[in-house]
Amino acid sequence: MTKILVVCGNGLGSSFMLELNVKKAIKELGKSAEVSHTDLSSAKSESADIYLGAEDIVSQLAQTGKEIVTIQNMMSLPEIKEKLEPLL
């Protein structure tokens, strides 16, 4: 199963909200994935297939060699679905 790690600077409120929206978007797409959230420091040592978050945060994970998805508006289900659908 695809593992998605939602990343933010502190790993608290914003990444949790985005995690909930990612789960909702995946469900609306009729797909499945394991989704969790964390802070940037922890994300560097966690394994995931897709790292998702704001560009200024996830760009710092480019060296992982994994798929990086940047989200401009974490409340936009259409944007989340558009960016995740080809990867699931």
N, C-alpha and C positions, 0 to 999 in steps of 0.2 A: 504494500500500500504506500502511496505517495505520502511523504511527511513534509508538512509546511510549517515553517517556524516564522511567526510574526515577531518582528524585532522593533524595539524603540529604544530611546536613550536610557531610560530607567527601568523598563520592563514592567511598568505598573499600569496606570489607567488607560493610556492611549493604545498600548498594544493589546490590552484585554478587550477594549471596544472594537478594535480592528479584527481581533480573533473572532469575536462573535459575528461580525459582518462577513468575514471570510467563510465561516461555517454556514451561514445563511445562504451566501452566494453559491457555494458548492452544492448545497441541498437543492437550490432552485435549478441548478444545471443538471441535476440527476446524477451527480458524480459522488465519489467518496474519497476522503483523504483524512489523515491524522493531522490535526491542527493544534498547535500550542503557541504560547507567547513567552518571550524572555527579553532581557536587556542585551544591549550590544556586547558587553564584555563576555557574558555567558554564551552568546550565540557563536562567538569565535571558536568555542570548544565543543559545541553541540553539532551533531550530524543531522542534516536535513536534506531533502531533495530540492526544496524551494525555500529561499529566504525572502520574506516579503515585508515591506515597510516603506517609510519615507525615503526619498532618494539620498538625502544627506546622511542617513543612518546606514542603509543597506549597501551603499557604495563602498563602505569601509570593509565589506565582506567579500569583495571581488576576488581576493586571493584564494577563496575556498574552492573555486572551480565548479561550484554549484549554480543552479539557476537563480538569478536575482530578479525580483519583480518589484518595481517601484510603483507606489500608489500616491497620486496627487491629493485625492480627496477620500479619506478613510470611511466616509459616510456614504460614498457612492457605490451602491451595489452593481449598477451597470459597468462602471469602470473595473471593479474587482472581477466580475464575471468575464469581461472582455479579455482581461490580462491572464486569467487563470485557465479559461476553457481550453486553449491550445496545449496547455501543459499537463492536463489531467487525462 
